[in-house]
Amino acid sequence: MTALGVYAPAKIVTNDDLAQIMDTSDEWITTRTGIKRRHVSADDEFTSDLAFRAVEDLLRRHGPDALAGVDMVLVATNTPDALFPSTAALVQARFGLRAGAFDLLAACPGWLYALSVAKAYVESGQAKRVLAIGAEALTKVVDWDDRATAVLFGDGAGAVVVEAVPEPYGLRSVVVGADGSGAGHLHLGSVGRCLPDGSQLSDKLYMNGREVYKFAVRVMNTATIEAVDKAGLTSDDVSLFVPHQANLRIIEAARDRLGLPEERVIVTVDEYGNNSTASIPLALAHALDHGRVAPGDHLLLVSFGAGLTWAAAVLTWGPWTAAAGGGDFVAPGARTAGPDATGPSAASELGATTA
Ligand code: UT7
């Protein structure tokens, strides 16, 4: 991963704001989820717009040549502007890339799935530089009459460039999984109106929170252990745990099971709520902008979501990814000066050994 950019919409909705329009409270939302506010897209702002802004942030952080040679665009999203064309094709056109482009749907772990696809493309030689984006306008599909789900979600986007980098940096392991027998627990209808078992689908997000919670705690544990093991490491080697930001209680349970101290986990759920595929890239930007990550650190990423699906990865952080330095969007509370990032072009000069 040699470049990163993120975006979250300017409009912020606090728990107290929600308590004005539904039967909820800051106290309930904070204690059950850790969420304090969420960023909400404007009425005329859709997933492609958020993806564009994340890529623009990447260009600001890394310079105008940061997309040079990108030959594949992947957008992981659950809320594409349209079923077709893909959001990835819109990104390709907006930035004038000579690249293939497709969307990838694997719910919240979609961006980690995109990393695994990007890694495979690069390692097989099918692509040299992959732009992998997670972008989400979830507040457009939330059921605002269902307080149990409406308070949880937010919007945002993150974009990274994946390419070959020298040892010891890069993606050391990625594991992905699915259990479609849990499809009924979290869904949003589209062309079809029901699942194969006859469960009705609506055009608003439905979630059985308790079932997803139990699944999340279980799978965060098994997937992280598998990813760490596959990377040839132990949990003691993990410098920073960057989990999907859905619920602070789920994050804390996963951290506890891994035996990691509090200072080794990134928490942004208070600021963004759950913005699905955008949640891990935004958490990575937060870590970077707050000086919480340094070259050589082993980062453990994990996510879970509808499908049901899960994914985990171990990433050894390289020296290329730049902190925000005066762009429009700075991860909240971020410092403005970055570490000694050398820019994406340095990656190609170093020669390639791992993706
Ligand atoms: O990336 C997708 C992944 N999705 C998730 O990660 C969600 C996983 N699940 C969760 O995070 C939790 O299950 C929730 C946060 C959704 C719910 O927390 P919970 O502790 O499981 O609460 P609950 O559903 O058992 O509801 C407890 C009570 C109920 O009232 P009664 O029946 O005890 O009287 C709910 O009606 O809380 C009530 N409640 C609310 N009260 C105030 C539900 N939503 C709200 C609300 N404000 N927004």
Boltz pocket constraint, residues with backbone or C-beta under 6 A from the ligand:
constraints:
  - pocket:
      binder: B
      contacts: [[A, 23], [A, 24], [A, 25], [A, 28], [A, 29], [A, 32], [A, 33], [A, 108], [A, 147], [A, 148], [A, 149], [A, 151], [A, 207], [A, 208], [A, 209], [A, 210], [A, 212], [A, 213], [A, 216], [A, 246], [A, 247], [A, 250], [A, 274], [A, 276], [A, 304], [A, 305], [A, 306]]
      max_distance: 6.0
